[in-house]
Amino acid sequence: MNLSNFEGPFFIVGMPRSGTKLLRDLLNQNPKLGIPIAESNFIPSMIERYGSPAPFENKEIFREFYAGYIRTSFFWWMKKFGYHMSEEYLEKEADLKSWSSIFETIIKYHVPEGRIDGFIWGDKTPSYLWHMPVIKDIYPQAKFLHIIRDPRDYSLSRKKAWGTHLYSSAEMWRDGIEVARSDGKKLGEDYKEIYYEDLLDNPEDVLNGICTFLNCAFIPDMMELGRACENLGDAKGLKKILQNNQKKYVKQLSKKQVKRIEEIVFPLMIHTCYKIEYAKKYKPISKTTLKLLGRINKYKRILFDIRDKGLSEGIRYHFGMKKLRHE
């Protein structure tokens, strides 16, 4: 592959509440890069449902696919932002025998205005961390940006945003980082890890490195947000990089809570830049406890979606996302 001609795609992945929104919106400040402001989420599930290659030369199956597409969370969010890609547009612009063409057409249609010709297109869907091999099969040239956050702050942030239990979040962090790193090794130079805290402390250096990875020029505009990217948590509504949005666990979690999180993530945390403060060994959650916490988390997430979007939309959104959530 000739990297000088790289036009995408690239995928921002990571555990939710790890800075994926911030990274997306900083990259979107560069007109050479284009990422929709909603998460697509549907790529793996659509392939699983319809198989490969795409069977949409059959018009009836294509209409069924489009009817399913307009029920996705991606369509719901993009419609709120004024985007509505018609069935006729997709049928005309995409090669209906090719998943790569179909998804590229959808994603490119929804990137923010102001992109330059030949821009590099991308997607920000944290849950694709679990599906990188599937995406790589569709797009052999794809690149993956994996952003990692301190598991103690990550667990705290999920609790504050959605009510998710600290320890089940820690378990998910360990599982997610393990899967991503295992798959990332197979991707070689097409996989890049960055730490959320490095992005806060040294944004210019980190963004320069990402631009090198994507083979585009860094521009100073990437240092400032053009819009408030976060709708939850301590960075909600801000149009700037909140440099102190780290080590919140020091004041907001007890020593006992920090130690338990560290015990759960121990095997992975020792291979990151994060310093373990209290834990001495790996001590996972029991399967029974994890199952119970999972049920509680699902109940709290349904309540959050209903409060956030209203009863009918909240239920539809929640169960439309069910296949791709890892909680």
Residue frames relative to the residue before (quaternion, step in Angstrom):
aa qw qx qy qz dx dy dz
M 1.0000 0.0000 0.0000 0.0000 0.00 0.00 0.00
N 0.3425 -0.7250 0.5641 0.1972 3.54 -0.98 0.90
L 0.3306 -0.7918 0.4796 0.1837 3.58 -0.24 1.27
S 0.5917 0.5896 -0.3765 0.4006 3.58 1.12 -0.55
N 0.7186 0.4040 -0.2420 0.5116 3.59 1.23 -0.40
F 0.3329 0.7697 -0.4931 0.2317 3.59 1.21 0.28
E 0.0186 -0.8033 0.5944 -0.0314 3.56 -0.73 1.14
G 0.7087 -0.4232 0.2475 0.5074 3.56 1.25 0.31
P 0.6184 -0.0323 -0.7209 -0.3111 1.34 -2.47 0.02
F 0.1652 -0.7186 0.6489 0.1875 3.50 -1.40 0.12
F 0.2214 -0.7902 0.5659 0.0792 3.53 -1.12 0.71
I 0.2564 -0.7313 0.6151 0.1449 3.54 -0.90 1.03
V 0.0239 0.8041 -0.5906 0.0638 3.56 -0.65 1.14
G 0.2595 0.7556 -0.5777 0.1673 3.55 -1.26 0.29
M 0.6122 -0.5081 0.4236 0.4332 3.54 -1.25 0.09
P 0.5452 -0.6283 0.4283 0.3529 3.63 -0.94 0.79
R 0.7737 0.2435 -0.2670 0.5205 3.58 -1.04 0.94
S 0.5417 0.6251 -0.3950 0.3998 3.58 1.12 0.67
G 0.6820 -0.5051 0.2919 0.4410 3.60 1.22 0.21
T 0.3585 0.7550 -0.4900 0.2476 3.59 1.20 0.27
K 0.6303 0.5282 -0.3398 0.4565 3.61 1.03 -0.73
L 0.6476 0.5201 -0.3167 0.4581 3.57 0.89 -0.93
L 0.6723 0.4962 -0.3035 0.4579 3.57 0.85 -0.93
R 0.6341 0.5364 -0.3289 0.4495 3.58 0.93 -0.85
D 0.7369 0.4405 -0.2562 0.4442 3.58 0.74 -1.01
L 0.5940 0.5269 -0.3683 0.4836 3.60 1.14 -0.45
L 0.6679 0.4872 -0.3041 0.4734 3.59 0.94 -0.83
N 0.6460 0.5321 -0.3225 0.4423 3.59 1.04 -0.70
Q 0.5400 0.6022 -0.4062 0.4252 3.60 1.24 -0.15
N 0.6359 0.4713 -0.3143 0.5242 3.56 1.32 -0.23
P 0.3805 -0.7610 0.4723 0.2302 3.66 -0.49 1.11
K 0.5721 0.5786 -0.3787 0.4410 3.58 1.28 -0.14
L 0.7235 0.3614 -0.2126 0.5484 3.58 1.30 -0.30
G 0.0271 -0.8188 0.5735 -0.0046 3.58 -1.01 0.74
I 0.0632 0.7903 -0.5991 0.1120 3.55 -0.65 1.21
P 0.4552 -0.6727 0.4953 0.3081 3.65 -0.76 0.88
I 0.4693 -0.6954 0.4701 0.2740 3.57 -1.11 0.63
A 0.6607 0.3864 -0.3277 0.5539 3.57 1.27 0.35
E 0.5019 -0.6411 0.4919 0.3084 3.54 -1.23 0.51
S 0.4520 -0.7055 0.4670 0.2825 3.59 -0.81 0.94
N 0.0863 -0.8697 0.4782 0.0862 3.60 0.89 -0.96
F 0.7310 0.5114 -0.2519 0.3751 3.60 1.01 -0.71
I 0.4566 0.7265 -0.4514 0.2448 3.64 1.12 -0.33
P 0.7206 0.4272 -0.2964 0.4587 3.67 0.60 -0.93
S 0.6809 0.5066 -0.3071 0.4306 3.60 0.90 -0.89
M 0.6414 0.5141 -0.3321 0.4625 3.60 1.03 -0.70
I 0.6444 0.5047 -0.3229 0.4752 3.58 0.99 -0.78
E 0.6417 0.5217 -0.3181 0.4636 3.57 0.99 -0.85
R 0.6892 0.4971 -0.2877 0.4418 3.58 0.95 -0.84
Y 0.8156 0.2933 -0.1249 0.4829 3.58 0.82 -0.99
G 0.4587 -0.6949 0.4497 0.3232 3.59 1.19 -0.25
S 0.3156 -0.7321 0.5747 0.1846 3.53 -1.35 0.09
P 0.4746 -0.1884 -0.8559 0.0817 1.54 -1.85 1.72
A 0.6807 -0.4797 0.3581 0.4223 3.54 -1.30 0.28
P 0.3144 -0.8030 0.4853 0.1443 3.62 -0.80 1.00
F 0.4032 0.8041 -0.3864 0.2037 3.56 1.23 0.34
E 0.3578 0.6705 -0.5447 0.3545 3.56 1.14 0.55
N 0.5957 0.4988 -0.3362 0.5323 3.53 1.31 -0.40
K 0.3918 -0.7745 0.4473 0.2159 3.59 -0.32 1.28
E 0.6351 0.5388 -0.3398 0.4369 3.57 1.02 -0.74
I 0.6591 0.4873 -0.3040 0.4856 3.58 1.00 -0.82
F 0.6263 0.5318 -0.3421 0.4560 3.59 1.04 -0.72
R 0.6454 0.5114 -0.3250 0.4651 3.59 0.96 -0.82
E 0.6244 0.5298 -0.3265 0.4720 3.57 1.08 -0.74
F 0.6332 0.5285 -0.3192 0.4668 3.56 1.03 -0.85
Y 0.6843 0.4798 -0.3001 0.4598 3.59 0.82 -0.95
A 0.6190 0.5381 -0.3416 0.4589 3.59 1.04 -0.75
G 0.6522 0.4892 -0.3065 0.4913 3.57 1.10 -0.68
Y 0.6195 0.5624 -0.3347 0.4335 3.57 1.05 -0.80
I 0.7116 0.4550 -0.2796 0.4564 3.62 0.86 -0.86
R 0.6287 0.4856 -0.3515 0.4954 3.58 1.29 0.12
T 0.5014 0.6653 -0.4235 0.3558 3.59 1.26 0.04
S 0.6152 -0.5387 0.4224 0.3911 3.56 -1.27 0.39
F 0.5871 0.5789 -0.3651 0.4324 3.60 1.11 -0.66
F 0.6688 0.4835 -0.2969 0.4805 3.58 0.85 -0.96
W 0.6317 0.5531 -0.3250 0.4353 3.58 0.97 -0.91
W 0.7092 0.4518 -0.2630 0.4730 3.57 0.85 -0.98
M 0.6833 0.4903 -0.3087 0.4442 3.59 0.84 -0.92
K 0.5966 0.5497 -0.3604 0.4606 3.59 1.10 -0.60
K 0.6209 0.5396 -0.3368 0.4581 3.59 1.06 -0.73
F 0.7183 0.4172 -0.2334 0.5054 3.57 1.15 -0.67
G 0.6491 -0.5832 0.2971 0.3877 3.59 1.24 0.34
Y 0.5642 0.5792 -0.3957 0.4354 3.60 1.22 0.29
H 0.1123 0.7755 -0.6164 0.0770 3.56 -1.02 0.82
M 0.1196 -0.8053 0.5797 0.0344 3.57 -0.18 1.28
S 0.3453 -0.7755 0.4961 0.1824 3.57 -0.60 1.15
E 0.6347 -0.5113 0.4219 0.3971 3.53 -1.30 0.36
E 0.6484 0.5329 -0.3139 0.4439 3.58 1.00 -0.85
Y 0.6352 0.5299 -0.3307 0.4542 3.58 1.00 -0.80
L 0.6768 0.4902 -0.2985 0.4610 3.57 0.83 -0.95
E 0.6549 0.5188 -0.3130 0.4517 3.57 0.95 -0.86
K 0.6895 0.4843 -0.2743 0.4635 3.57 1.02 -0.81
E 0.7728 0.4213 -0.1981 0.4314 3.59 0.83 -1.01
A 0.7416 0.4065 -0.2235 0.4846 3.60 1.08 -0.64
D 0.4379 -0.6088 0.5832 0.3124 3.52 -1.32 0.43
L 0.2966 -0.8207 0.4645 0.1509 3.57 -0.23 1.27
K 0.5939 0.5274 -0.3768 0.4766 3.59 1.27 0.12
S 0.7314 0.4258 -0.1927 0.4967 3.58 1.29 -0.29
W 0.3897 -0.7164 0.5296 0.2334 3.58 -0.64 1.10
S 0.6325 0.5484 -0.3479 0.4221 3.59 0.93 -0.82
S 0.6717 0.4852 -0.2932 0.4769 3.58 0.98 -0.82
I 0.6438 0.5321 -0.3220 0.4457 3.59 0.96 -0.86
F 0.7096 0.4476 -0.2700 0.4724 3.58 0.77 -0.99
E 0.6250 0.5315 -0.3443 0.4565 3.59 1.02 -0.72
T 0.6426 0.5238 -0.3214 0.4576 3.58 0.96 -0.84
I 0.6661 0.5023 -0.3003 0.4623 3.58 0.92 -0.91
I 0.7009 0.4738 -0.2854 0.4504 3.58 0.75 -1.02
K 0.6780 0.5002 -0.3067 0.4427 3.60 0.82 -0.93
Y 0.6013 0.5695 -0.3588 0.4306 3.59 1.05 -0.69
H 0.7766 0.4002 -0.1710 0.4554 3.58 1.02 -0.83
V 0.4302 0.6848 -0.4941 0.3192 3.63 1.16 0.20
P 0.6200 -0.5535 0.3896 0.3969 3.62 -1.14 0.48
E 0.5890 -0.5668 0.4416 0.3700 3.56 -1.21 0.49
G 0.7059 0.4905 -0.3311 0.3893 3.54 -1.30 0.33
R 0.4402 0.6778 -0.4776 0.3446 3.59 1.22 0.30
I 0.3994 -0.6983 0.5353 0.2575 3.58 -1.13 0.59
D 0.6678 -0.4933 0.3641 0.4220 3.57 -1.25 0.38
G 0.8194 0.2126 -0.1742 0.5029 3.54 -1.00 0.84
F 0.2732 0.7852 -0.5180 0.2011 3.59 1.15 0.49
I 0.4750 -0.6467 0.5233 0.2868 3.52 -1.28 0.51
W 0.2033 -0.8208 0.5248 0.0981 3.56 -0.49 1.16
G 0.0129 -0.8127 0.5815 -0.0352 3.52 -1.11 0.76
D 0.2889 -0.7306 0.5988 0.1556 3.51 -1.38 0.01
K 0.1664 -0.7573 0.6213 0.1132 3.55 -1.16 0.67
T 0.2448 0.7312 -0.5996 0.2143 3.55 -0.33 1.29
P 0.3751 -0.7706 0.4599 0.2323 3.61 -0.17 1.22
S 0.6817 0.5273 -0.3015 0.4079 3.60 0.91 -0.91
Y 0.5315 0.6128 -0.4283 0.3981 3.63 1.18 -0.17
L 0.4047 0.6929 -0.4679 0.3704 3.56 1.31 0.00
W 0.7023 0.4539 -0.2478 0.4893 3.57 1.13 -0.74
H 0.7622 0.3846 -0.1666 0.4933 3.60 1.22 -0.31
M 0.2542 0.8132 -0.4997 0.1562 3.61 1.14 0.39
P 0.6492 0.5108 -0.3535 0.4389 3.69 0.87 -0.70
V 0.6258 0.5334 -0.3380 0.4578 3.60 1.03 -0.76
I 0.6822 0.4814 -0.2830 0.4719 3.57 0.91 -0.93
K 0.6404 0.5273 -0.3218 0.4564 3.57 1.02 -0.78
D 0.6001 0.5517 -0.3567 0.4564 3.60 1.12 -0.58
I 0.6811 0.4698 -0.2818 0.4858 3.58 1.04 -0.77
Y 0.7932 0.1549 -0.0428 0.5874 3.54 0.99 -0.92
P 0.2268 -0.8119 0.5221 0.1294 3.63 0.06 1.20
Q 0.6893 0.4754 -0.2770 0.4713 3.60 1.16 -0.55
A 0.4308 0.7477 -0.4371 0.2535 3.62 1.27 -0.17
K 0.1973 -0.7451 0.6269 0.1133 3.53 -1.25 0.68
F 0.2073 -0.7897 0.5714 0.0829 3.56 -1.14 0.70
L 0.1589 -0.7578 0.6300 0.0600 3.53 -0.93 1.05
H 0.0812 -0.8108 0.5796 0.0015 3.57 -0.48 1.20
I 0.1203 -0.7988 0.5879 0.0430 3.57 -0.55 1.18
I 0.1492 -0.8033 0.5764 0.0149 3.56 -0.83 1.11
R 0.1436 -0.7871 0.5969 0.0597 3.57 -1.00 0.89
D 0.6478 -0.4954 0.4045 0.4140 3.58 -1.19 0.54
P 0.4611 -0.7251 0.4282 0.2796 3.64 -0.61 1.06
R 0.6130 0.5462 -0.3563 0.4460 3.60 1.14 -0.50
D 0.6781 0.4435 -0.2797 0.5150 3.59 1.00 -0.80
Y 0.6012 0.5624 -0.3488 0.4478 3.57 1.07 -0.74
S 0.6838 0.4806 -0.2853 0.4690 3.59 0.85 -0.97
L 0.6418 0.5167 -0.3129 0.4725 3.57 1.03 -0.81
S 0.6623 0.5192 -0.3083 0.4436 3.59 0.91 -0.88
R 0.6501 0.5033 -0.3168 0.4730 3.60 0.98 -0.78
K 0.6331 0.5252 -0.3330 0.4610 3.57 1.02 -0.74
K 0.6871 0.4814 -0.2813 0.4659 3.58 0.94 -0.90
A 0.6957 0.4827 -0.2766 0.4545 3.58 1.01 -0.79
W 0.8510 0.1370 0.0035 0.5070 3.57 0.73 -1.10
G 0.5179 -0.6484 0.4195 0.3680 3.58 1.23 -0.13
T 0.3682 0.7514 -0.4755 0.2717 3.58 1.28 0.19
H 0.5270 -0.6533 0.4417 0.3168 3.58 -0.95 0.88
L 0.5944 -0.6128 0.3981 0.3356 3.56 -0.98 0.90
Y 0.7541 0.4425 -0.2386 0.4228 3.55 0.74 -1.04
S 0.6217 0.4971 -0.3561 0.4895 3.60 1.09 -0.51
S 0.6010 0.5380 -0.3554 0.4722 3.59 1.14 -0.58
A 0.6398 0.5202 -0.3226 0.4648 3.57 0.99 -0.81
E 0.6300 0.5307 -0.3214 0.4670 3.57 1.01 -0.82
M 0.6709 0.4906 -0.2924 0.4729 3.56 0.96 -0.88
W 0.6003 0.5500 -0.3542 0.4602 3.61 1.03 -0.72
R 0.6724 0.4973 -0.3048 0.4557 3.57 0.83 -0.97
D 0.6731 0.4949 -0.2992 0.4609 3.59 0.87 -0.94
G 0.6867 0.5077 -0.2882 0.4333 3.57 0.89 -0.95
I 0.6662 0.4873 -0.3065 0.4741 3.57 0.91 -0.88
E 0.6308 0.5432 -0.3294 0.4456 3.57 1.03 -0.78
V 0.6676 0.4908 -0.2955 0.4754 3.59 0.91 -0.92
A 0.6754 0.5082 -0.3010 0.4415 3.58 0.85 -0.97
R 0.6863 0.4771 -0.2977 0.4612 3.57 0.89 -0.85
S 0.6240 0.5296 -0.3409 0.4626 3.57 1.05 -0.69
D 0.6975 0.4406 -0.2645 0.4994 3.57 0.89 -0.94
G 0.6219 0.5720 -0.3372 0.4151 3.57 1.05 -0.75
K 0.5952 0.5692 -0.3618 0.4368 3.59 1.06 -0.68
K 0.6746 0.4937 -0.2883 0.4669 3.57 1.03 -0.80
L 0.6503 0.5227 -0.3094 0.4562 3.57 1.20 -0.49
G 0.2984 -0.7992 0.4802 0.2039 3.57 1.24 -0.31
E 0.8523 -0.1125 0.1018 0.5006 3.57 -0.87 -0.99
D 0.6035 0.5597 -0.3636 0.4362 3.60 1.24 -0.09
Y 0.6714 0.4271 -0.2838 0.5350 3.58 1.30 0.16
K 0.0189 0.8024 -0.5943 0.0515 3.58 -0.82 1.02
E 0.2146 -0.7625 0.5996 0.1140 3.56 -0.97 0.93
I 0.0034 0.7564 -0.6533 -0.0317 3.52 -1.17 0.68
Y 0.3702 -0.7115 0.5497 0.2337 3.55 -1.17 0.55
Y 0.5642 -0.6289 0.4340 0.3128 3.53 -0.97 0.99
E 0.6707 0.5141 -0.2984 0.4436 3.57 0.91 -0.91
D 0.6180 0.5233 -0.3419 0.4768 3.59 1.11 -0.63
L 0.6259 0.5349 -0.3322 0.4603 3.57 1.06 -0.76
L 0.6609 0.4932 -0.3037 0.4772 3.60 1.04 -0.74
D 0.7388 0.4451 -0.2315 0.4499 3.58 0.87 -0.97
N 0.8141 0.0950 0.0005 0.5729 3.58 0.97 -0.89
P 0.0435 -0.8649 0.4990 0.0329 3.59 0.69 1.05
E 0.6480 0.5285 -0.3442 0.4269 3.60 0.92 -0.79
D 0.6616 0.5013 -0.3118 0.4623 3.60 0.91 -0.86
V 0.6758 0.4951 -0.2976 0.4578 3.57 0.89 -0.94
L 0.6875 0.4773 -0.2874 0.4657 3.59 0.88 -0.91
N 0.5936 0.5429 -0.3593 0.4730 3.59 1.10 -0.60
G 0.6596 0.5117 -0.3014 0.4607 3.56 0.97 -0.87
I 0.6457 0.5079 -0.3149 0.4753 3.55 1.04 -0.77
C 0.6437 0.5172 -0.3256 0.4607 3.59 0.96 -0.81
T 0.6162 0.5198 -0.3407 0.4838 3.59 1.05 -0.69
F 0.6392 0.5384 -0.3034 0.4578 3.57 0.99 -0.91
L 0.7518 0.3709 -0.1918 0.5103 3.59 1.00 -0.88
N 0.3827 -0.7578 0.4445 0.2859 3.55 1.35 -0.04
C 0.5390 0.5398 -0.4651 0.4492 3.53 0.69 1.17
A 0.5710 -0.6125 0.4275 0.3406 3.57 -1.22 0.41
F 0.4280 -0.6559 0.5582 0.2739 3.56 -1.09 0.73
I 0.0575 -0.7744 0.6277 0.0536 3.58 -1.08 0.72
P 0.6121 -0.5967 0.3708 0.3631 3.64 -1.02 0.72
D 0.5623 0.6189 -0.3912 0.3843 3.62 1.10 -0.59
M 0.5929 0.5996 -0.3602 0.3991 3.57 1.16 -0.51
M 0.5929 0.5899 -0.3565 0.4164 3.58 1.24 -0.22
E 0.7444 0.3213 -0.1879 0.5545 3.59 1.27 -0.27
L 0.4368 -0.6842 0.5186 0.2685 3.55 -1.08 0.74
G 0.3705 -0.7293 0.5329 0.2167 3.55 -1.04 0.78
R 0.7735 0.1253 -0.0583 0.6186 3.55 1.32 -0.32
A 0.5453 -0.5658 0.4820 0.3876 3.55 -1.27 0.30
C 0.2153 -0.8384 0.4905 0.1010 3.56 -0.35 1.21
E 0.7390 0.4212 -0.2241 0.4756 3.59 1.11 -0.59
N 0.1640 -0.8035 0.5673 0.0758 3.57 -0.84 0.99
L 0.7267 0.3108 -0.2120 0.5748 3.57 1.33 0.11
G 0.7780 0.4071 -0.2394 0.4145 3.56 -1.29 0.23
D 0.7674 -0.4062 0.2680 0.4175 3.54 -1.36 -0.12
A 0.6887 0.4562 -0.2828 0.4875 3.61 1.20 -0.41
K 0.3172 0.7868 -0.4823 0.2185 3.60 1.28 0.14
G 0.8626 0.1634 -0.1366 0.4588 3.54 -0.95 1.00
L 0.5644 0.6250 -0.3849 0.3777 3.60 1.23 -0.13
K 0.2628 -0.7611 0.5748 0.1456 3.56 -1.13 0.73
K 0.6679 0.4317 -0.3139 0.5186 3.55 1.11 0.61
I 0.5792 -0.5518 0.4581 0.3875 3.54 -1.30 0.27
L 0.2535 -0.7732 0.5670 0.1284 3.57 -0.66 1.12
Q 0.2465 -0.8400 0.4656 0.1294 3.56 0.13 1.32
N 0.7083 0.4458 -0.2743 0.4737 3.59 1.09 -0.58
N 0.4525 0.6855 -0.4562 0.3424 3.60 1.23 0.29
Q 0.5820 0.5207 -0.3846 0.4921 3.54 0.78 1.10
K 0.8070 0.2312 -0.2253 0.4945 3.53 -1.29 0.53
K 0.2428 0.7816 -0.5326 0.2157 3.57 1.07 0.71
Y 0.5804 0.6171 -0.3635 0.3876 3.56 1.14 -0.65
V 0.5530 0.6415 -0.3936 0.3573 3.61 1.11 -0.64
K 0.7794 0.3074 -0.1577 0.5227 3.58 0.96 -0.88
Q 0.7534 0.4385 -0.2145 0.4405 3.58 1.10 -0.60
L 0.7160 0.3311 -0.2486 0.5621 3.59 1.27 -0.07
S 0.4882 -0.6470 0.4983 0.3078 3.55 -1.16 0.59
K 0.6628 -0.4831 0.3840 0.4242 3.56 -1.27 0.31
K 0.6372 0.5387 -0.3202 0.4486 3.58 1.00 -0.84
Q 0.6685 0.4947 -0.2998 0.4674 3.59 0.95 -0.86
V 0.6452 0.5158 -0.3191 0.4645 3.58 0.94 -0.86
K 0.6534 0.5187 -0.3129 0.4541 3.57 0.91 -0.92
R 0.6714 0.4992 -0.3114 0.4506 3.60 0.89 -0.89
I 0.6226 0.5182 -0.3419 0.4763 3.59 1.00 -0.75
E 0.6675 0.5094 -0.3008 0.4522 3.58 0.88 -0.93
E 0.6276 0.5335 -0.3368 0.4561 3.59 1.03 -0.72
I 0.6691 0.5118 -0.2942 0.4514 3.56 1.00 -0.84
V 0.7681 0.3524 -0.1827 0.5024 3.60 0.94 -0.87
F 0.2952 0.8319 -0.4483 0.1407 3.58 1.32 -0.11
P 0.7039 0.4876 -0.3139 0.4101 3.68 0.68 -0.96
L 0.7164 0.4104 -0.2458 0.5078 3.59 1.14 -0.62
M 0.6400 0.5671 -0.3319 0.3982 3.56 0.97 -0.84
I 0.6319 0.5427 -0.3428 0.4343 3.60 1.04 -0.67
H 0.7029 0.4151 -0.2606 0.5155 3.59 1.26 -0.26
T 0.5928 0.5050 -0.3863 0.4943 3.58 1.19 0.62
C 0.6604 -0.5016 0.3788 0.4108 3.56 -1.32 -0.12
Y 0.5799 0.6329 -0.3624 0.3631 3.59 1.26 -0.24
K 0.3757 -0.7373 0.5266 0.1947 3.54 -0.98 0.93
I 0.3451 -0.7155 0.5718 0.2047 3.55 -0.90 0.97
E 0.2690 -0.8175 0.4967 0.1120 3.56 -0.70 1.10
Y 0.8431 0.1723 -0.0453 0.5074 3.59 0.92 -0.86
A 0.6543 0.5488 -0.3303 0.4021 3.61 0.91 -0.80
K 0.2662 -0.7681 0.5663 0.1361 3.55 -1.15 0.72
K 0.8084 0.0324 0.0131 0.5876 3.57 1.19 -0.49
Y 0.6242 -0.5281 0.4333 0.3793 3.52 -1.38 0.16
K 0.0886 0.7776 -0.6156 0.0924 3.56 -0.90 0.99
P 0.1663 -0.8384 0.5118 0.0871 3.61 0.07 1.26
I 0.5703 -0.5477 0.4771 0.3837 3.55 -1.34 0.17
S 0.5059 -0.6305 0.4841 0.3351 3.59 -1.05 0.67
K 0.6188 -0.5691 0.3924 0.3732 3.58 -1.14 0.61
T 0.6355 0.5367 -0.3294 0.4468 3.58 1.02 -0.79
T 0.6723 0.4880 -0.2899 0.4752 3.57 0.91 -0.93
L 0.6532 0.5227 -0.3143 0.4487 3.56 0.95 -0.88
K 0.6398 0.5237 -0.3204 0.4624 3.58 1.01 -0.79
L 0.6527 0.5106 -0.3046 0.4696 3.57 0.98 -0.87
L 0.6659 0.4957 -0.3028 0.4682 3.58 0.91 -0.91
G 0.6130 0.5623 -0.3413 0.4378 3.57 1.07 -0.72
R 0.6569 0.5017 -0.3080 0.4710 3.57 0.98 -0.82
I 0.6461 0.5124 -0.3150 0.4699 3.56 0.98 -0.85
N 0.6521 0.5246 -0.3122 0.4496 3.58 0.95 -0.88
K 0.6499 0.5203 -0.3198 0.4524 3.59 0.95 -0.86
Y 0.6370 0.5255 -0.3181 0.4657 3.56 1.01 -0.84
K 0.6758 0.4862 -0.2928 0.4702 3.59 0.92 -0.90
R 0.6520 0.5161 -0.3253 0.4502 3.59 1.02 -0.74
I 0.6081 0.5328 -0.3524 0.4713 3.59 1.05 -0.69
L 0.6559 0.5095 -0.3085 0.4637 3.58 0.92 -0.90
F 0.6322 0.5269 -0.3305 0.4621 3.59 1.01 -0.81
D 0.6809 0.4923 -0.2997 0.4520 3.61 0.83 -0.96
I 0.6442 0.5096 -0.3228 0.4702 3.59 1.04 -0.74
R 0.6570 0.4957 -0.3113 0.4751 3.60 0.94 -0.84
D 0.6965 0.5003 -0.2671 0.4396 3.57 0.98 -0.89
K 0.8349 0.2322 -0.0596 0.4954 3.57 0.94 -0.91
G 0.5702 -0.5587 0.4036 0.4470 3.58 1.23 -0.16
L 0.7050 -0.5136 0.2902 0.3938 3.57 -1.21 0.53
S 0.7598 0.3915 -0.2381 0.4612 3.60 0.51 -1.14
E 0.6813 0.4710 -0.2942 0.4769 3.60 0.89 -0.90
G 0.6390 0.5418 -0.3277 0.4368 3.58 1.01 -0.77
I 0.6627 0.4866 -0.3007 0.4833 3.58 0.96 -0.86
R 0.6589 0.5047 -0.3135 0.4614 3.58 0.91 -0.90
Y 0.6603 0.5068 -0.3061 0.4620 3.57 0.92 -0.90
H 0.6700 0.5206 -0.3127 0.4270 3.58 0.83 -0.98
F 0.7529 0.3914 -0.2339 0.4745 3.56 0.73 -1.00
G 0.5677 0.5570 -0.3870 0.4665 3.57 1.25 -0.24
M 0.6998 0.4462 -0.2483 0.4995 3.56 1.21 -0.59
K 0.4344 0.7687 -0.4236 0.2023 3.57 1.23 -0.42
K 0.6641 0.5351 -0.3180 0.4143 3.59 0.90 -0.87
L 0.7685 0.3985 -0.1985 0.4595 3.57 0.99 -0.80
R 0.5620 0.5963 -0.4055 0.4052 3.59 1.22 -0.13
H 0.1100 -0.7533 0.6452 0.0647 3.54 -1.12 0.77
E 0.1591 0.8200 -0.5257 0.1612 3.58 -0.03 1.27
